[in-house]
Amino acid sequence: PIHVIIDTNTSMAFGTRKEFKSVTAAKVAALLAWAAVKNGDRVGVMDYGKNGIHHEKPVGGKRGMMRLIAHLVQADKNESTNTTQLQDALKRLRTIIRPGSLVIIISDFYHLGKDVKRHLVQLNKHNDVLAVFVTDTFEINKPLPGIYGVNAGDDSVIFNANKDNDANNMKEKQNQHLDNIFENIQKSGVPVIPVLTNDNLQEKIKQSIKSPATAWNVFRSAIDG
């Protein structure tokens, strides 16, 4: 069976190009789930975020696919601003998963929790685990000079990239986030596929899943270069 774990925290409601990260994440979940169904696998889904943690057990065929879509639609409707850490979702998952499963985690990985690495290591002992890092170009590149308005729910923030200190601080935080993903996710033995909100998702997933390590290295080189 396959368990799709999808982040619905409010940080996913962000995007500057084509769509919000939450929309990209849902599309990735649907693409991977559909491939699994066509392969004869059962598909389950768990969302964690603004509405806590909810799980649908793996089901085969089109019924499993439709349940996943319905689950994602329902999870996106909630307007709460609560936050749930990935570690809490993984802790719950470990109580219900059967050995030999495939776990796919789709997130921007801003909300990990201090025990996430321990849970990933334990899951990875008896299951295959894959992470899909959903991000936006604004979050990974040093912004061009200018004044930016960012809306996040009821909060609005003005960011002045004309100031070198502000732009450099933002770039430093971006790098820290990527290093945090490496330290907690990849060092747990979990490969990470990076996906941007303006990517051609079907082609990106198809190419990246062949060699997640190569996909990540190309991604980091493009940023650092």
N, C-alpha and C positions, 0 to 999 in steps of 0.2 A: 504493500500500500504506500501511497504518497500523502504526506501531510504538508499542506501549504500554509505557512505562517506569515501573516501579513500585518504590517504596522499601520495602525489608524490613528496614531497620535497627531496632534494639531500641527506638528512640524512638517507633516506630509502635505499639508494644504498650502503648498508654495510652488511657484513656477514662474519663470520670466519669459519663456519662449513659446512652446507649443501648448503645454498643459501643466496642470499641477502634478506634483510627484505622486499624489494619491491616485490620480487617473492612470499614470504610467504603471504604478504598482499593480493596479487591478488588471490592466491589460497583460502584463507579464504573467500574473497568476493565471489568467484565462488561457494564454498561449501554452504555458507549461502543463496546465491541467488537461487541456484538450489533447496534447501530445500523449499524455499518460493514458487517457481514456482510449485513444486509438491503439495504444499498445496493450490494451487489456488490463490495465491497472485500476485499482480502486483509488479514489481521491477523497481526502478529507481536508478541512480548512479550519484554521484557528486565527481569529483576529485579536490583537491586543492594542490597547490605546485609550482613547478618550472615553470609551464605554466599558472599560474593564477587559475581561478575557472571555471569549465565547468560542466554542468548538463544535464542529460537526464531524462525526465519525466518518471514516472512509466508506464510500459507496461506489459501485462500479457502473460503467456505461453512461449513457446520456443523463440518467438520473443523478449521478454524482456530479456531473458538470453543471446541471441546472441548480443543484443545491449550492454549489460553490458560488455561482453568479448571484443567486438570491441572497446568500449570506453576505457577500460583499456590498450589495445594494443596501441591505438593512444596516450594516455597520457604518456606512457613509452617511446615513440619515441623522444619526445622533449628533446633537449640537453641544455636548458637554466639552469642557476644556480640561478634564482630568488627564493625568499622564500615567501610563503603565510601562514599566521597564521590560525589556526583552527577557531578562533573567526570570521574571515572574511567569511569563508565557512558557519558557523552556522548562521551568520547574513543574508546571502543570502538565506539559506534554510528556515529561518523563514518567508520569504516573499512569499514562494511558497508552503509550506507544508500544508496539510489538517489535522485537528485534528483527532486523532485516528490512526495515522501512527506509524510504527516502524522505528526508526533511528538506524543504525549500523555504528559506527565510527571505522575505522581501521587505526591505526597510531602508531608511536613510541612516540608521544606526546612531541616532543622537541620544537615544534612551536605552542604554545597555544595562546598567546596574553592576555593582561591584563583583557579583558572583557569576556573571554571564560566561566567563571563560571556563569555569569549573563545570557548569552545566553542558556547555558545548563539548568539552573533552569527554564527559560521560556519555553523551548521546552518540558521539562519533565512534565509540568503542564497538557498538553493535548495530549501527545504522550508517547510511550515507547521508551526509549533510552538505548542502550547497547554499551559499548566501548570494543574494542579488542586491547590490548597493544601488539604490535609486537616488539620483542627485540632479541638480540643475547647474548649468554653466556659471550662473552667478555665484554659486556656493563653492566653486572649485578654482575659479580664476580671479586674479587680482582685478578689481573693477576699473574700468576706464574713468578718467576724471569726470566728475559730474555730481549732481545732487539726486539721490534716489529716495523715493518714498516706498516703504515696505508695509503692507497690511498683513496682520496676523490675527484673525478673529476680530475682537473689538479693539485691539491695540494697533497703533500706527507709529512707525519709527522713521525719522528722517536721517539718512546716512550721507555724509558729505565726503565723497571720494576725491574732492579737490585738495583735501588736506592729506599730505603724505603720511602723517602718523596714523590717521584713521584707516587709510587704505592698507598700510603695512600691517597694522594690528589685525585687520580683517584677514589678510593673507596668512598671517601667523596662526590665527585660529582655524583657518581652513586646513592648513598643514597638520595642526595638532589633531584635528578630527580624523584625517586620513591615517595618521600614525596610530591613533586609538583603535581604528578598525583593524589595522595590521596587528597590533599588539593583542587584542582581545578575540578577534575572529580568525584571522589567518594563522596566528600562532597556536590556535586550538586545533589546527589541522583541517580547517574548513576553507575550501576555495571560495573566492569572491569574484563575482562577475559585475563590473560597473555598467550602469545603464543611465543615460541622460534623458531628460524629458523631451528632447527634440530628436532622439534617435529613431531610425527605422527599426522598430523593436523586433520584428520577425527575423530580419537579417542579422541584427546584432546578437540576439540570443542564439541563433543557429551557428554563427561563427564562434562566439565566445565559449559556448558550452563544450566545444572540441578541446579547448585548452584555456581554462580559466586563468591559469598563471600567466600565460602570454597576454591575455586580454587585460589583466591588471597591470602588467609591466608597461604595456603600450599606453594605457590610461595615465599612469603616474609619469611616464616619460614626457607625455604631451603637456602635462601640467608643469612639471619641474623645468622643462626645456623652455 
